């Protein structure tokens, strides 16, 4: 049985599993609270004999009210002592399930957090990521009367393959999955082994494209965030000639920085492909336009990455090379748990995943006050309202403050459709206006649309160096704008996005905003620092507010030399 036959069989199986996931989403949308309550009951029963379950009397929990009364709401600091023991392999501490690995994040304060993954939590990602996206792509072809051509996918995000001293995987959910399902990777991804390409092995972007471009049957491209695609497309523009030459001759170029053992391993897996190389060279010489992806991979069915509002500029940029290839805006989640998934292509509507975590909600306009409020369940949510979200997971987190605020965009039957609004703590409140990251994002988008530009990197902060205080916009961008001349325009957009801002300005509670300029490379330097501290490159998100002292110091010390900023 040859490799290509196995690959096509595996991809058809993935589409079948994806269709099953889509059917489940439709079914769950009719009775979401029933499924979510059943999941909570399952979690409580399974973990009643753990140390955590005994401490909080899981055996006495019969209803949601019991759960809310007996188990306190929590954040990561509450789990840190437990997590050190779990990392040492101690069982039945937080969960009765076997721990398969840890997702390590940099944490909002730069201190790493270790989030355990179990078989159940991992399967949620398998169920609602690649397989769901492939099913949507294949379904779109079928609806047009076209045939799905099963082929492998390109995974753009790098691995770190890091482990704890006891050998337990400790990186991100994709790598934990690789440990469990990596045997299948060469048949479903354009990687030649059961390991993803490792960022510590050298030029991993070369490795990704070296094998992806050699495969003419690529069906999907997947990355965690669209911002990953942007940086790697820049690499492809610069290095495509080297990659194509290597494909032609069946070599790994000496100019590529790779560990000797990795070079030896990969060199043994390539062969000369002059015909494919000639085809690729012709496509690249034709130019980097909206037809590029379709020309490189004629059977490309879907492009999948997280594409919420934070990543819209990146998604729009990728679109300029993808043309008519449909986008799947993927999932909404965190290392702690998977929260929502799209059920249609080209839509950012995320259906709440009621079989992944149990959810509780606090109204966003009241949780800042510190009042001890009763949480709501998903059947009590209202369209247009924003809520802080708490999750109980299948991997040992209970009533956990995710510190995300979501907005209910609508309902699919009875199930909420949600979108990420902003991160708790990333909300400005100089004079009661509560200007959110979402408001800031919308302000920048209005400016971009008005001038036909893209502002690459930007952030807002509360400038208290003057009285009354004011907003400062910090930009690191080549956009051809006279920023000082745009201040009144920006203030107008801020007022459109936040109805309280104009009245607070009119009352002189807030001073006129200013625009500052960042030293080039600052945002890249922050990302590099996060990676150095253990964050995966796939987890780095754009910085749009200075919500920690460390971020404030880092970014405000890297202003252009002609400017001074009170810190």
BASE-929450 format. One record per residue (C-alpha): residue in one letter; x, y, z. Coordinates in nm, 2 decimals. Example, Ala and Ser with C-alpha at 12.3 -4.5 7.8 and 13.67 -1.06 7.14 Angstrom:
% residues 2
[r A,[1.23,-0.45,0.78]]
[r S,[1.37,-0.11,0.71]]
% end
This chain:
% residues 567
[r X,[0.00,0.00,0.00]]
[r X,[0.17,0.32,-0.11]]
[r X,[0.21,0.65,0.08]]
[r X,[-0.02,0.85,-0.15]]
[r X,[-0.30,0.60,-0.12]]
[r X,[-0.28,0.59,0.26]]
[r X,[-0.28,0.97,0.26]]
[r X,[-0.59,1.00,0.05]]
[r X,[-0.77,0.74,0.27]]
[r X,[-0.67,0.93,0.58]]
[r X,[-0.79,1.26,0.44]]
[r X,[-1.13,1.12,0.34]]
[r X,[-1.16,0.98,0.70]]
[r X,[-1.08,1.33,0.84]]
[r X,[-1.35,1.48,0.62]]
[r X,[-1.59,1.21,0.75]]
[r X,[-1.50,1.29,1.11]]
[r X,[-1.54,1.66,1.04]]
[r X,[-1.89,1.61,0.90]]
[r X,[-1.98,1.42,1.22]]
[r X,[-1.85,1.72,1.42]]
[r X,[-2.06,1.96,1.22]]
[r X,[-2.37,1.74,1.26]]
[r X,[-2.30,1.74,1.64]]
[r X,[-2.28,2.12,1.64]]
[r X,[-2.62,2.14,1.47]]
[r X,[-2.78,1.89,1.71]]
[r X,[-2.63,2.05,2.02]]
[r X,[-2.76,2.39,1.91]]
[r X,[-3.11,2.28,1.98]]
[r X,[-3.05,2.18,2.34]]
[r X,[-2.72,2.34,2.44]]
[r X,[-2.79,2.37,2.81]]
[r X,[-2.88,2.01,2.84]]
[r X,[-2.55,1.90,2.69]]
[r X,[-2.35,2.15,2.90]]
[r X,[-2.52,2.05,3.22]]
[r X,[-2.46,1.68,3.14]]
[r X,[-2.09,1.76,3.08]]
[r X,[-2.07,1.93,3.43]]
[r X,[-2.23,1.62,3.59]]
[r X,[-1.98,1.40,3.41]]
[r X,[-1.68,1.61,3.52]]
[r X,[-1.80,1.62,3.89]]
[r X,[-1.86,1.24,3.90]]
[r X,[-1.54,1.15,3.74]]
[r X,[-1.33,1.37,3.97]]
[r X,[-1.51,1.33,4.31]]
[r X,[-1.22,1.11,4.45]]
[r X,[-0.94,1.35,4.35]]
[r X,[-0.78,1.56,4.62]]
[r X,[-0.95,1.87,4.48]]
[r X,[-1.29,1.68,4.46]]
[r X,[-1.27,1.57,4.82]]
[r X,[-1.16,1.92,4.94]]
[r X,[-1.46,2.08,4.77]]
[r X,[-1.71,1.80,4.84]]
[r X,[-1.79,1.69,4.49]]
[r X,[-1.98,1.40,4.64]]
[r X,[-2.24,1.65,4.77]]
[r X,[-2.29,1.82,4.43]]
[r X,[-2.63,1.74,4.28]]
[r X,[-2.72,2.07,4.11]]
[r X,[-2.55,2.37,3.95]]
[r X,[-2.64,2.57,4.26]]
[r X,[-2.45,2.31,4.48]]
[r X,[-2.15,2.34,4.24]]
[r X,[-2.16,2.72,4.26]]
[r X,[-2.20,2.71,4.64]]
[r X,[-1.93,2.45,4.72]]
[r X,[-1.66,2.53,4.46]]
[r X,[-1.51,2.88,4.47]]
[r X,[-1.43,3.07,4.15]]
[r X,[-1.06,3.06,4.08]]
[r X,[-0.77,3.18,3.88]]
[r X,[-0.43,3.04,3.80]]
[r X,[-0.27,3.14,4.13]]
[r X,[-0.52,2.91,4.31]]
[r X,[-0.38,2.61,4.11]]
[r X,[-0.01,2.69,4.12]]
[r X,[0.06,2.47,4.43]]
[r X,[-0.14,2.18,4.28]]
[r X,[0.02,2.22,3.94]]
[r X,[0.38,2.17,4.08]]
[r X,[0.27,1.83,4.21]]
[r X,[0.09,1.74,3.89]]
[r X,[0.40,1.83,3.69]]
[r X,[0.59,1.58,3.90]]
[r X,[0.35,1.31,3.79]]
[r X,[0.14,1.29,4.11]]
[r X,[-0.20,1.14,4.01]]
[r X,[-0.55,1.23,4.13]]
[r X,[-0.47,1.58,4.24]]
[r X,[-0.69,1.79,4.02]]
[r X,[-0.83,1.53,3.78]]
[r X,[-0.86,1.15,3.77]]
[r X,[-0.77,1.15,3.40]]
[r X,[-0.42,1.08,3.28]]
[r X,[-0.22,1.40,3.21]]
[r X,[-0.08,1.38,2.86]]
[r X,[0.12,1.70,2.87]]
[r X,[0.12,2.07,2.96]]
[r X,[0.05,2.38,2.75]]
[r X,[0.29,2.64,2.88]]
[r X,[0.20,3.00,2.83]]
[r X,[0.39,3.31,2.91]]
[r X,[0.11,3.44,3.13]]
[r X,[-0.02,3.80,3.14]]
[r X,[0.26,3.90,3.38]]
[r X,[0.53,3.71,3.20]]
[r X,[0.53,3.43,3.46]]
[r X,[0.48,3.09,3.28]]
[r X,[0.15,2.90,3.34]]
[r X,[0.13,2.53,3.30]]
[r X,[-0.21,2.40,3.18]]
[r X,[-0.26,2.03,3.18]]
[r X,[-0.41,1.84,2.88]]
[r X,[-0.60,1.51,2.90]]
[r X,[-0.73,1.28,2.64]]
[r X,[-1.08,1.44,2.66]]
[r X,[-0.95,1.80,2.63]]
[r X,[-0.72,1.70,2.35]]
[r X,[-0.99,1.53,2.15]]
[r X,[-1.20,1.85,2.16]]
[r X,[-0.92,2.02,1.96]]
[r X,[-0.90,1.72,1.72]]
[r X,[-1.27,1.73,1.67]]
[r X,[-1.32,2.09,1.60]]
[r X,[-1.00,2.21,1.42]]
[r X,[-0.86,2.04,1.11]]
[r X,[-1.14,1.78,1.06]]
[r X,[-1.41,2.05,1.09]]
[r X,[-1.23,2.28,0.85]]
[r X,[-1.17,2.01,0.59]]
[r X,[-1.54,1.91,0.61]]
[r X,[-1.64,2.27,0.55]]
[r X,[-1.41,2.29,0.25]]
[r X,[-1.52,1.96,0.10]]
[r X,[-1.88,2.06,0.15]]
[r X,[-1.83,2.39,-0.03]]
[r X,[-1.69,2.21,-0.33]]
[r X,[-1.98,1.96,-0.33]]
[r X,[-2.23,2.25,-0.32]]
[r X,[-2.07,2.38,-0.64]]
[r X,[-2.08,2.04,-0.80]]
[r X,[-1.70,2.01,-0.78]]
[r X,[-1.50,1.71,-0.66]]
[r X,[-1.29,1.71,-0.34]]
[r X,[-0.94,1.60,-0.42]]
[r X,[-0.79,1.46,-0.09]]
[r X,[-0.44,1.57,-0.02]]
[r X,[-0.23,1.66,0.28]]
[r X,[-0.22,1.99,0.46]]
[r X,[0.04,2.25,0.54]]
[r X,[0.09,2.33,0.91]]
[r X,[0.27,2.67,0.94]]
[r X,[0.32,2.69,1.31]]
[r X,[0.65,2.57,1.45]]
[r X,[0.71,2.32,1.73]]
[r X,[0.95,2.35,2.02]]
[r X,[0.94,1.98,2.13]]
[r X,[1.02,2.09,2.49]]
[r X,[0.97,1.85,2.78]]
[r X,[0.97,1.86,3.16]]
[r X,[1.26,1.68,3.34]]
[r X,[1.03,1.38,3.37]]
[r X,[0.99,1.37,2.99]]
[r X,[0.63,1.51,2.99]]
[r X,[0.56,1.73,2.68]]
[r X,[0.55,2.09,2.78]]
[r X,[0.48,2.33,2.50]]
[r X,[0.14,2.37,2.33]]
[r X,[-0.17,2.17,2.24]]
[r X,[-0.05,2.09,1.89]]
[r X,[0.27,1.93,2.01]]
[r X,[0.09,1.73,2.28]]
[r X,[-0.13,1.61,2.00]]
[r X,[0.18,1.52,1.80]]
[r X,[0.29,1.29,2.08]]
[r X,[-0.05,1.12,2.06]]
[r X,[-0.12,1.12,1.69]]
[r X,[0.21,1.19,1.53]]
[r X,[0.23,0.85,1.36]]
[r X,[-0.03,0.98,1.12]]
[r X,[0.13,1.32,1.06]]
[r X,[0.33,1.22,0.74]]
[r X,[0.00,1.11,0.59]]
[r X,[-0.21,1.42,0.67]]
[r X,[0.06,1.69,0.68]]
[r X,[0.35,1.78,0.45]]
[r X,[0.60,1.69,0.72]]
[r X,[0.81,1.38,0.65]]
[r X,[0.82,1.25,1.01]]
[r X,[0.59,1.22,1.30]]
[r X,[0.74,1.54,1.45]]
[r X,[0.64,1.89,1.35]]
[r X,[0.93,2.11,1.23]]
[r X,[1.11,2.24,1.54]]
[r X,[1.20,2.61,1.57]]
[r X,[1.51,2.51,1.76]]
[r X,[1.65,2.30,1.48]]
[r X,[1.74,2.60,1.26]]
[r X,[1.55,2.76,0.97]]
[r X,[1.21,2.59,1.03]]
[r X,[1.03,2.81,0.78]]
[r X,[1.25,2.68,0.51]]
[r X,[1.17,2.32,0.62]]
[r X,[0.79,2.40,0.61]]
[r X,[0.80,2.54,0.26]]
[r X,[1.06,2.29,0.13]]
[r X,[0.82,2.00,0.18]]
[r X,[0.49,2.19,0.13]]
[r X,[0.59,2.33,-0.21]]
[r X,[0.71,1.99,-0.33]]
[r X,[0.36,1.85,-0.28]]
[r X,[0.13,1.95,-0.56]]
[r X,[-0.18,1.79,-0.39]]
[r X,[-0.20,2.02,-0.08]]
[r X,[-0.56,2.04,0.03]]
[r X,[-0.55,2.28,0.32]]
[r X,[-0.32,2.53,0.50]]
[r X,[-0.35,2.57,0.87]]
[r X,[-0.19,2.80,1.12]]
[r X,[-0.29,2.91,1.47]]
[r X,[-0.32,3.28,1.38]]
[r X,[-0.32,3.46,1.05]]
[r X,[-0.03,3.67,1.17]]
[r X,[0.19,3.35,1.13]]
[r X,[0.10,3.34,0.76]]
[r X,[0.20,3.70,0.72]]
[r X,[0.55,3.66,0.85]]
[r X,[0.61,3.34,0.66]]
[r X,[0.48,3.49,0.33]]
[r X,[0.75,3.75,0.37]]
[r X,[1.01,3.47,0.40]]
[r X,[0.87,3.30,0.09]]
[r X,[0.91,3.62,-0.11]]
[r X,[1.28,3.63,-0.02]]
[r X,[1.37,3.26,-0.04]]
[r X,[1.15,3.10,-0.30]]
[r X,[1.43,3.07,-0.55]]
[r X,[1.65,2.88,-0.31]]
[r X,[1.36,2.65,-0.21]]
[r X,[1.27,2.58,-0.58]]
[r X,[1.63,2.51,-0.67]]
[r X,[1.66,2.26,-0.39]]
[r X,[1.34,2.09,-0.50]]
[r X,[1.48,2.06,-0.85]]
[r X,[1.80,1.90,-0.74]]
[r X,[1.67,1.70,-0.44]]
[r X,[1.90,1.87,-0.18]]
[r X,[1.89,2.09,0.13]]
[r X,[2.09,2.40,0.04]]
[r X,[2.42,2.46,0.24]]
[r X,[2.30,2.82,0.29]]
[r X,[2.02,2.70,0.51]]
[r X,[2.09,2.71,0.89]]
[r X,[2.01,2.36,1.02]]
[r X,[2.14,2.14,1.29]]
[r X,[2.37,1.87,1.13]]
[r X,[2.15,1.58,1.24]]
[r X,[1.84,1.75,1.11]]
[r X,[2.00,1.82,0.78]]
[r X,[2.11,1.46,0.75]]
[r X,[1.76,1.33,0.83]]
[r X,[1.58,1.56,0.59]]
[r X,[1.84,1.52,0.31]]
[r X,[1.77,1.14,0.31]]
[r X,[1.40,1.21,0.25]]
[r X,[1.42,1.43,-0.06]]
[r X,[1.47,1.35,-0.42]]
[r X,[1.52,1.55,-0.74]]
[r X,[1.19,1.69,-0.88]]
[r X,[1.28,1.89,-1.19]]
[r X,[0.93,1.89,-1.33]]
[r X,[0.77,2.02,-1.01]]
[r X,[1.05,2.28,-0.97]]
[r X,[1.00,2.41,-1.33]]
[r X,[0.62,2.45,-1.26]]
[r X,[0.69,2.63,-0.93]]
[r X,[0.95,2.86,-1.08]]
[r X,[0.70,2.97,-1.35]]
[r X,[0.43,3.04,-1.09]]
[r X,[0.66,3.25,-0.87]]
[r X,[0.80,3.45,-1.17]]
[r X,[0.44,3.53,-1.26]]
[r X,[0.42,3.72,-0.93]]
[r X,[0.28,3.73,-0.58]]
[r X,[-0.08,3.82,-0.66]]
[r X,[-0.43,3.70,-0.55]]
[r X,[-0.39,3.38,-0.76]]
[r X,[-0.06,3.27,-0.60]]
[r X,[-0.19,3.00,-0.36]]
[r X,[-0.43,2.86,-0.62]]
[r X,[-0.15,2.84,-0.88]]
[r X,[0.10,2.67,-0.64]]
[r X,[-0.16,2.42,-0.51]]
[r X,[-0.45,2.37,-0.76]]
[r X,[-0.64,2.15,-0.52]]
[r X,[-0.63,2.39,-0.22]]
[r X,[-0.97,2.37,-0.06]]
[r X,[-0.96,2.58,0.26]]
[r X,[-0.73,2.82,0.45]]
[r X,[-0.78,2.79,0.82]]
[r X,[-0.65,3.02,1.10]]
[r X,[-0.79,3.22,1.39]]
[r X,[-0.93,3.53,1.23]]
[r X,[-1.11,3.73,1.50]]
[r X,[-1.10,4.11,1.50]]
[r X,[-0.75,4.12,1.65]]
[r X,[-0.61,3.94,1.34]]
[r X,[-0.83,4.10,1.07]]
[r X,[-0.55,4.30,0.91]]
[r X,[-0.34,3.98,0.89]]
[r X,[-0.63,3.79,0.74]]
[r X,[-0.69,4.06,0.48]]
[r X,[-0.32,4.05,0.38]]
[r X,[-0.33,3.67,0.34]]
[r X,[-0.64,3.71,0.13]]
[r X,[-0.44,3.91,-0.12]]
[r X,[-0.25,3.59,-0.21]]
[r X,[-0.54,3.34,-0.16]]
[r X,[-0.80,3.49,-0.39]]
[r X,[-1.10,3.27,-0.41]]
[r X,[-0.97,3.00,-0.16]]
[r X,[-1.24,3.00,0.11]]
[r X,[-1.13,3.10,0.47]]
[r X,[-1.22,2.91,0.78]]
[r X,[-1.18,3.14,1.08]]
[r X,[-1.13,2.84,1.29]]
[r X,[-1.18,2.84,1.67]]
[r X,[-1.19,3.05,1.98]]
[r X,[-1.01,2.91,2.28]]
[r X,[-0.70,2.92,2.50]]
[r X,[-0.45,2.68,2.64]]
[r X,[-0.71,2.63,2.93]]
[r X,[-0.98,2.51,2.70]]
[r X,[-1.16,2.52,2.36]]
[r X,[-1.46,2.75,2.37]]
[r X,[-1.61,2.81,2.03]]
[r X,[-1.58,2.70,1.66]]
[r X,[-1.71,2.83,1.33]]
[r X,[-1.98,2.62,1.16]]
[r X,[-1.96,2.80,0.82]]
[r X,[-1.68,2.92,0.59]]
[r X,[-1.61,3.30,0.57]]
[r X,[-1.80,3.36,0.89]]
[r X,[-1.65,3.47,1.22]]
[r X,[-1.96,3.35,1.42]]
[r X,[-1.84,3.10,1.68]]
[r X,[-2.08,2.85,1.82]]
[r X,[-2.02,2.78,2.19]]
[r X,[-1.89,2.43,2.22]]
[r X,[-2.11,2.28,2.49]]
[r X,[-1.93,1.94,2.49]]
[r X,[-1.58,2.10,2.55]]
[r X,[-1.61,2.29,2.88]]
[r X,[-1.88,2.39,3.13]]
[r X,[-1.95,2.76,3.11]]
[r X,[-2.05,3.04,3.35]]
[r X,[-2.08,3.41,3.28]]
[r X,[-2.06,3.74,3.46]]
[r X,[-2.20,4.06,3.30]]
[r X,[-1.90,4.26,3.18]]
[r X,[-2.05,4.59,3.29]]
[r X,[-2.07,4.48,3.66]]
[r X,[-1.78,4.24,3.72]]
[r X,[-1.53,4.53,3.75]]
[r X,[-1.71,4.66,4.06]]
[r X,[-1.60,4.36,4.27]]
[r X,[-1.96,4.28,4.37]]
[r X,[-2.01,3.91,4.45]]
[r X,[-2.26,3.83,4.17]]
[r X,[-2.42,3.50,4.09]]
[r X,[-2.29,3.37,3.76]]
[r X,[-2.52,3.30,3.47]]
[r X,[-2.55,2.99,3.25]]
[r X,[-2.55,2.99,2.87]]
[r X,[-2.93,2.98,2.86]]
[r X,[-2.95,3.32,3.04]]
[r X,[-2.74,3.52,2.79]]
[r X,[-2.87,3.80,2.58]]
[r X,[-2.78,3.92,2.23]]
[r X,[-2.55,4.22,2.22]]
[r X,[-2.43,4.19,2.58]]
[r X,[-2.08,4.12,2.69]]
[r X,[-1.97,3.87,2.96]]
[r X,[-1.66,3.76,3.14]]
[r X,[-1.64,3.38,3.10]]
[r X,[-1.55,3.11,3.36]]
[r X,[-1.48,2.76,3.25]]
[r X,[-1.48,2.42,3.41]]
[r X,[-1.26,2.19,3.20]]
[r X,[-1.20,1.82,3.15]]
[r X,[-0.84,1.87,3.25]]
[r X,[-0.87,1.98,3.61]]
[r X,[-0.97,2.35,3.61]]
[r X,[-1.29,2.44,3.80]]
[r X,[-1.49,2.77,3.78]]
[r X,[-1.17,2.92,3.63]]
[r X,[-1.16,3.29,3.53]]
[r X,[-1.04,3.28,3.18]]
[r X,[-1.02,3.66,3.19]]
[r X,[-1.17,3.69,2.85]]
[r X,[-1.47,3.90,2.78]]
[r X,[-1.70,3.77,2.50]]
[r X,[-1.99,3.93,2.32]]
[r X,[-2.31,3.74,2.23]]
[r X,[-2.36,3.81,1.86]]
[r X,[-2.67,3.60,1.82]]
[r X,[-2.80,3.24,1.85]]
[r X,[-2.79,2.94,1.64]]
[r X,[-3.12,2.79,1.74]]
[r X,[-3.07,2.81,2.12]]
[r X,[-2.69,2.81,2.13]]
[r X,[-2.51,3.14,2.18]]
[r X,[-2.29,3.26,1.90]]
[r X,[-1.99,3.45,2.05]]
[r X,[-1.69,3.66,1.96]]
[r X,[-1.39,3.76,2.17]]
[r X,[-1.43,4.12,2.28]]
[r X,[-1.13,4.20,2.50]]
[r X,[-0.91,4.06,2.76]]
[r X,[-1.00,4.15,3.12]]
[r X,[-0.76,4.41,3.24]]
[r X,[-0.73,4.54,2.88]]
[r X,[-1.00,4.80,2.93]]
[r X,[-0.93,5.17,2.97]]
[r X,[-1.13,5.38,3.21]]
[r X,[-1.00,5.73,3.26]]
[r X,[-1.33,5.89,3.34]]
[r X,[-1.60,5.62,3.34]]
[r X,[-1.60,5.58,2.96]]
[r X,[-1.47,5.21,2.97]]
[r X,[-1.29,5.23,2.64]]
[r X,[-1.22,4.86,2.55]]
[r X,[-0.96,4.69,2.33]]
[r X,[-1.25,4.62,2.10]]
[r X,[-1.32,5.00,2.08]]
[r X,[-0.96,5.06,2.01]]
[r X,[-0.95,4.80,1.74]]
[r X,[-1.26,4.94,1.57]]
[r X,[-1.11,5.29,1.58]]
[r X,[-0.79,5.18,1.40]]
[r X,[-1.00,4.99,1.14]]
[r X,[-1.21,5.30,1.07]]
[r X,[-0.89,5.50,1.01]]
[r X,[-0.74,5.23,0.79]]
[r X,[-1.06,5.22,0.58]]
[r X,[-1.08,5.59,0.55]]
[r X,[-0.72,5.62,0.42]]
[r X,[-0.67,5.29,0.24]]
[r X,[-0.38,5.19,0.46]]
[r X,[-0.27,4.92,0.70]]
[r X,[-0.14,5.01,1.04]]
[r X,[0.10,4.72,1.12]]
[r X,[0.15,4.75,1.49]]
[r X,[-0.04,4.98,1.73]]
[r X,[-0.13,5.01,2.10]]
[r X,[-0.32,5.24,2.33]]
[r X,[-0.23,5.34,2.68]]
[r X,[-0.36,5.57,2.96]]
[r X,[-0.13,5.87,2.97]]
[r X,[-0.14,6.02,3.32]]
[r X,[0.15,6.27,3.26]]
[r X,[-0.11,6.55,3.21]]
[r X,[-0.42,6.66,3.39]]
[r X,[-0.68,6.57,3.28]]
[r X,[-0.54,6.24,3.17]]
[r X,[-0.56,6.14,2.80]]
[r X,[-0.52,5.85,2.56]]
[r X,[-0.20,5.79,2.38]]
[r X,[-0.18,5.59,2.06]]
[r X,[0.16,5.43,1.99]]
[r X,[0.22,5.32,1.63]]
[r X,[0.50,5.12,1.47]]
[r X,[0.40,5.14,1.11]]
[r X,[0.51,5.26,0.76]]
[r X,[0.15,5.37,0.68]]
[r X,[0.18,5.70,0.48]]
[r X,[-0.01,5.92,0.73]]
[r X,[0.04,6.26,0.89]]
[r X,[-0.04,6.12,1.23]]
[r X,[-0.06,6.46,1.41]]
[r X,[-0.31,6.58,1.14]]
[r X,[-0.52,6.26,1.21]]
[r X,[-0.57,6.32,1.58]]
[r X,[-0.91,6.49,1.55]]
[r X,[-1.02,6.23,1.30]]
[r X,[-0.91,5.95,1.54]]
[r X,[-1.10,6.12,1.83]]
[r X,[-1.41,6.12,1.61]]
[r X,[-1.37,5.75,1.54]]
[r X,[-1.32,5.69,1.92]]
[r X,[-1.65,5.86,1.98]]
[r X,[-1.83,5.65,1.72]]
[r X,[-1.69,5.33,1.88]]
[r X,[-1.75,5.44,2.24]]
[r X,[-2.05,5.66,2.30]]
[r X,[-1.93,5.79,2.64]]
[r X,[-1.60,5.92,2.51]]
[r X,[-1.73,6.24,2.34]]
[r X,[-1.93,6.35,2.65]]
[r X,[-1.63,6.29,2.88]]
[r X,[-1.41,6.49,2.64]]
[r X,[-1.67,6.77,2.62]]
[r X,[-1.67,6.79,3.00]]
[r X,[-1.29,6.82,3.00]]
[r X,[-1.26,6.50,3.20]]
[r X,[-1.03,6.36,2.93]]
[r X,[-0.77,6.56,2.75]]
[r X,[-0.71,6.55,2.37]]
[r X,[-0.53,6.23,2.26]]
[r X,[-0.17,6.22,2.14]]
[r X,[0.01,5.99,1.89]]
[r X,[0.35,5.85,1.97]]
[r X,[0.59,5.65,1.75]]
[r X,[0.75,5.32,1.84]]
[r X,[1.11,5.23,1.75]]
[r X,[1.11,4.98,1.45]]
[r X,[1.12,4.62,1.56]]
[r X,[0.97,4.67,1.91]]
[r X,[0.68,4.44,1.86]]
[r X,[0.90,4.17,1.71]]
[r X,[1.14,4.21,2.01]]
[r X,[0.85,4.16,2.25]]
[r X,[0.75,3.84,2.07]]
[r X,[1.11,3.72,2.08]]
[r X,[1.13,3.79,2.45]]
[r X,[0.81,3.59,2.51]]
[r X,[0.95,3.30,2.31]]
[r X,[1.27,3.31,2.50]]
[r X,[1.07,3.28,2.83]]
[r X,[0.90,2.96,2.70]]
[r X,[0.60,3.08,2.50]]
[r X,[0.53,2.92,2.17]]
[r X,[0.55,3.14,1.87]]
[r X,[0.20,3.02,1.79]]
[r X,[0.07,3.17,2.11]]
[r X,[0.20,3.52,2.06]]
[r X,[-0.09,3.77,2.02]]
[r X,[-0.07,4.13,1.92]]
[r X,[-0.01,4.38,2.20]]
[r X,[-0.28,4.65,2.19]]
[r X,[-0.27,4.77,2.55]]
[r X,[-0.01,4.80,2.82]]
[r X,[-0.20,4.59,3.08]]
[r X,[0.10,4.49,3.29]]
[r X,[0.39,4.69,3.44]]
[r X,[0.63,4.49,3.23]]
[r X,[0.46,4.57,2.90]]
[r X,[0.44,4.93,3.00]]
[r X,[0.82,4.95,3.07]]
[r X,[0.91,4.75,2.77]]
[r X,[0.72,4.95,2.51]]
[r X,[0.75,5.29,2.66]]
[r X,[1.12,5.27,2.68]]
[r X,[1.14,5.19,2.31]]
[r X,[0.99,5.51,2.18]]
[r X,[1.16,5.70,1.90]]
[r X,[1.44,5.91,2.05]]
[r X,[1.28,6.25,1.96]]
[r X,[0.99,6.17,2.20]]
[r X,[0.97,6.15,2.58]]
[r X,[0.70,5.97,2.77]]
[r X,[0.63,5.99,3.14]]
[r X,[0.62,5.64,3.27]]
% end
